[in-house]
Amino acid sequence: MKRIIFPLFLMLVSCSEGPRPLPLKSKVQPEAADGEKNAEPKPTKTTSESTLPETEPVTDTTGGATVPVPDKPAIPVETPKEEISLTTGIAKVAVVPSPGCNKAPSQEFGKYVKKNVTGMNRVYQLRLPANYDKAKPYRLLMIGHGCGGTDAPFKLESVAKDQAIIVAMKSLESCFVYEMKAEGPYFDEVLKEVSNEACVDTNRVFVAGFSSGSWLTNMLGCARSNVIRAQGNASGSLPGGLPTCQGPIPAFMVHDDKDTVNTIDGGQRARDRILKINSCSTETEPYSYDDNPKTPSICVKYKGCKPGFPVVWCTTSGNGHTSEEPISTLGFWKFWSGF
């Protein structure tokens, strides 16, 4: 009798454990784009710091491009791919508070304050909302300037009001270096420090830039799409030799057809790369960047993109190489507010 009970007992124990899950297969990532033929000149050093610009468009006349090296982010955050909104088509994700929530920040609210990055010869500027609530997780906007700039080229605080924390990233020299080996650790450390000091929603980190900062944005959007919720680009192009991208990323992009510094074909290549990664079709529909019916239609939204990963492209004419205000500021914020 014991010989019969003993194996039945083992069978019951074994069955109670349930089947073991099969290992997940790694996703096949898209191939890297061809090298950027629209490279900008080598940057020159700058030591000046200035206050944030007014709302007029910012111009930039120099830049640079080198081959980036992949690097892993310091703060892994799951790429949001949860429930899709039936009205916006954008993935709805939970608010994830950062370690800085409920901490009393050590700076004045409503103003940009210069910060030194731990262990690096780098700085950034941090602006907390005027009515900052230490228990409320905020969107985090990380902005890159053009060559020769020192601050955020967009006046996003004018539209974000008290709904976002803003970081103005600063290049080491005149322009950002388009290598993840150089800029990846800087981005990671700034994100880590701000998340530890202030109350950030780590599922809603956004990156944008003008010119050199837009090149940086394209690079970070590729290599850090697992921590960046969406990106915004003004008058930028695509660094050559990008690493294999982490995954799809939503993007709002604006470029002028008379830009002679970063010509529009470079911006279109950056756009086309994202369209491919996001599995978008070539079909488009009109898109309003400011929801004003009297505003001329200069933007389109691509159809067929992966749910939750839309792409908007805007073309201006005659502006030249500028930060594309007010289209950039209004368009970025409207686009990001949907996430």
C-alpha positions in Angstrom: 0.0 0.0 0.0 2.9 2.4 0.7 4.3 1.9 -2.8 1.0 3.3 -4.2 0.5 6.2 -1.9 4.0 7.5 -2.1 4.1 8.2 -5.9 0.6 9.6 -5.8 1.7 12.0 -3.1 4.7 13.1 -5.3 2.4 13.6 -8.2 0.1 15.8 -6.3 2.9 17.9 -4.9 4.4 18.3 -8.4 1.1 19.2 -10.0 0.4 21.8 -7.3 3.5 23.7 -8.3 2.0 24.5 -11.7 3.9 24.7 -15.1 7.1 26.7 -15.2 6.9 29.7 -17.5 9.0 29.6 -20.7 11.8 32.1 -21.0 10.9 35.2 -23.0 12.4 35.7 -26.4 14.3 38.9 -27.0 12.7 41.4 -29.4 14.4 42.0 -32.7 15.4 45.7 -32.8 15.4 47.7 -36.0 18.7 48.4 -37.7 20.6 51.6 -37.0 20.1 54.4 -39.5 22.8 55.5 -42.0 25.4 58.0 -40.8 24.2 61.6 -40.7 25.5 63.5 -43.7 24.2 66.8 -42.3 26.9 67.0 -39.6 27.5 70.3 -37.8 30.9 71.9 -37.3 33.0 71.0 -34.2 31.9 72.9 -31.1 33.9 75.6 -29.3 34.1 76.0 -25.6 32.0 78.5 -23.8 32.2 79.6 -20.2 29.3 82.0 -20.0 26.1 81.3 -18.1 23.0 83.4 -18.7 19.4 83.7 -17.6 16.7 82.0 -19.5 15.8 83.7 -22.9 12.5 85.5 -23.6 9.9 84.0 -25.9 11.6 85.0 -29.1 13.0 82.2 -31.2 16.6 81.2 -30.5 19.1 80.8 -33.2 22.1 78.5 -33.4 24.9 78.5 -36.0 27.2 75.6 -35.0 27.0 72.0 -34.0 28.8 68.6 -34.1 28.2 64.9 -34.7 30.2 61.8 -33.7 29.3 58.1 -33.4 27.6 57.3 -30.1 28.3 54.3 -28.0 25.5 52.4 -26.2 25.2 52.8 -22.5 22.7 51.5 -20.0 20.5 53.9 -18.0 21.0 54.5 -14.3 17.3 54.4 -13.5 15.4 51.6 -15.3 11.7 52.4 -15.7 9.4 50.1 -17.5 8.3 51.3 -20.9 4.6 52.1 -20.5 2.5 49.8 -22.6 -0.6 49.4 -20.6 -4.3 50.2 -21.3 -4.8 52.4 -24.4 -7.2 55.4 -24.3 -10.0 55.0 -26.8 -10.1 58.8 -27.3 -6.4 59.6 -27.7 -4.9 56.3 -28.7 -2.2 56.8 -26.0 -1.2 54.3 -23.4 -2.6 55.1 -19.9 -0.1 54.4 -17.3 0.0 54.6 -13.5 1.7 57.5 -11.7 5.0 56.3 -10.2 6.4 58.6 -7.5 10.1 59.1 -7.3 12.2 58.8 -4.1 12.1 62.6 -3.8 8.4 62.7 -3.0 7.5 64.1 0.4 11.0 65.5 0.8 11.5 69.2 1.5 13.5 70.5 -1.5 16.5 72.8 -0.8 15.7 75.5 -3.4 13.3 78.4 -4.1 10.2 77.5 -6.1 9.4 79.0 -9.5 13.0 79.9 -10.4 15.8 78.1 -12.2 18.6 77.2 -9.8 22.0 76.1 -11.1 23.1 72.6 -9.8 26.4 70.8 -10.0 26.3 67.1 -11.1 27.8 64.8 -8.6 31.2 63.5 -9.8 31.1 65.4 -13.1 32.3 68.7 -14.4 28.8 69.4 -15.5 25.9 71.5 -14.4 22.1 71.8 -15.0 19.3 74.2 -14.0 16.3 73.0 -12.1 12.9 74.8 -11.8 10.2 73.6 -9.4 6.7 74.9 -9.9 5.8 78.1 -8.1 3.2 76.2 -6.0 5.3 73.1 -5.7 3.6 70.3 -3.7 6.2 67.8 -2.3 3.6 65.0 -2.2 2.5 65.4 -5.9 4.4 63.5 -8.6 5.1 65.9 -11.5 5.9 65.5 -15.1 9.6 66.1 -15.7 10.7 68.0 -18.8 14.4 67.7 -19.6 15.5 70.3 -22.2 18.6 70.7 -24.4 19.8 74.0 -25.8 21.4 74.8 -29.2 25.1 75.4 -29.7 26.3 78.4 -27.7 23.3 78.4 -25.5 23.3 77.9 -21.8 19.6 77.5 -20.9 16.4 75.9 -22.0 15.5 77.4 -25.5 11.7 77.0 -24.9 9.6 78.9 -22.4 7.8 75.7 -21.4 7.1 77.1 -17.9 4.7 79.6 -19.6 2.4 76.7 -20.7 3.2 74.0 -18.1 2.5 76.5 -15.3 2.6 74.5 -12.1 2.2 71.1 -13.8 5.8 70.2 -14.4 9.3 70.2 -13.1 11.8 71.6 -15.7 15.5 70.8 -16.1 17.7 72.8 -18.5 20.5 70.5 -19.4 23.9 72.1 -20.2 26.5 70.9 -22.6 30.1 70.6 -21.4 31.3 72.8 -24.3 29.4 74.9 -26.8 27.4 72.0 -28.2 26.3 68.6 -26.8 28.5 65.7 -27.8 26.5 63.1 -29.8 27.9 60.1 -28.0 26.0 58.1 -25.4 29.4 57.4 -23.8 29.6 61.1 -23.1 26.0 62.3 -22.6 24.4 59.1 -21.4 26.0 59.2 -17.9 25.2 62.9 -17.6 21.5 62.4 -18.5 21.3 59.4 -16.1 22.9 61.3 -13.2 20.8 64.4 -13.7 17.6 62.2 -13.8 18.7 60.4 -10.7 19.5 63.5 -8.7 16.3 65.3 -9.6 14.2 62.2 -8.9 15.9 61.9 -5.5 15.4 65.6 -4.6 12.0 66.4 -6.1 8.7 64.6 -6.5 8.8 63.2 -10.1 6.4 60.9 -11.8 9.0 58.5 -13.2 6.5 57.2 -15.8 6.3 60.7 -17.3 9.8 61.9 -18.2 10.0 64.0 -21.4 13.0 65.2 -23.4 13.2 68.0 -26.0 15.8 70.2 -27.6 16.6 72.8 -30.2 19.3 72.2 -32.8 22.2 70.6 -30.9 19.7 69.8 -28.1 17.5 68.2 -30.8 20.3 66.0 -32.0 20.8 65.0 -28.3 17.1 64.3 -28.0 17.1 62.0 -31.0 20.0 60.1 -29.5 18.5 59.8 -26.0 15.1 59.0 -27.5 16.7 56.0 -29.2 19.0 54.8 -26.3 16.7 55.7 -23.4 13.2 55.0 -24.7 12.7 52.8 -21.7 12.8 55.8 -19.4 11.7 58.6 -21.7 7.9 58.8 -22.2 8.0 61.0 -25.3 10.3 63.4 -27.1 10.1 66.8 -28.8 12.4 68.1 -31.6 12.9 71.6 -33.1 15.4 72.1 -36.0 17.4 69.0 -35.3 18.9 66.1 -37.2 20.0 62.6 -36.6 23.4 61.6 -35.3 25.1 58.9 -37.4 25.8 55.4 -36.1 23.1 55.4 -33.5 23.0 52.3 -31.3 20.1 49.8 -31.6 17.1 51.6 -30.2 15.5 50.3 -27.0 12.0 50.5 -28.5 9.4 52.8 -29.9 8.9 56.4 -28.7 6.3 59.0 -29.3 7.6 62.2 -31.0 6.5 65.7 -31.9 8.9 67.2 -34.4 9.0 70.6 -36.1 11.4 71.8 -38.8 11.7 74.7 -41.3 12.1 74.2 -45.0 14.6 77.2 -45.2 16.9 76.0 -42.4 20.4 76.1 -43.8 22.2 75.0 -40.6 20.3 71.7 -40.0 18.6 71.3 -43.3 15.1 69.8 -43.3 16.2 66.5 -44.9 18.2 65.7 -41.8 15.1 66.2 -39.7 13.1 64.1 -42.1 15.6 61.2 -41.7 15.2 61.5 -37.9 11.5 61.4 -38.3 11.6 58.4 -40.7 13.7 56.4 -38.3 11.0 56.9 -35.6 8.2 56.1 -38.0 9.9 52.8 -38.8 10.5 51.9 -35.1 6.9 52.9 -34.2 5.6 50.8 -37.2 3.7 53.9 -38.6 2.3 54.0 -42.1 3.0 56.8 -44.6 -0.7 58.0 -44.4 -1.3 61.2 -42.4 -4.1 63.2 -41.0 -4.2 67.0 -40.0 -3.1 67.8 -36.5 -3.5 71.1 -34.6 -0.7 72.0 -32.3 -2.7 74.7 -30.5 -6.4 73.6 -31.0 -7.1 76.9 -32.6 -9.3 76.5 -35.8 -7.9 79.8 -37.2 -4.3 78.6 -37.1 -3.0 77.4 -40.5 -2.6 73.6 -40.7 1.2 72.9 -40.8 1.2 69.6 -38.8 0.3 66.1 -39.6 -0.1 63.0 -37.4 0.9 59.6 -38.9 -1.6 56.8 -39.0 -1.0 53.1 -38.1 1.6 53.7 -35.4 1.8 51.2 -32.6 -0.9 52.0 -30.0 0.4 54.6 -27.6 3.3 55.7 -29.8 2.1 58.6 -32.1 4.3 60.7 -34.3 3.5 64.3 -35.3 5.5 66.3 -37.9 5.2 70.0 -38.5 6.8 71.9 -41.4 7.2 75.7 -41.3 8.4 77.9 -44.2 10.7 80.9 -44.0 11.7 80.8 -40.3 15.2 79.5 -41.0 17.2 77.9 -38.2 15.2 78.8 -35.0 13.7 77.2 -32.0 10.3 77.4 -33.8 8.4 79.3 -31.2 5.6 79.3 -30.5 4.9 76.0 -32.3 7.5 74.1 -30.4 6.4 75.2 -26.9 2.6 74.9 -27.6 3.0 71.7 -29.6 5.3 69.9 -27.1 3.1 70.6 -24.2 -0.2 69.7 -25.9 1.4 66.5 -27.2 3.0 65.5 -23.8 -0.2 66.4 -21.9 -1.9 63.4 -23.5 0.4 61.0 -21.7 
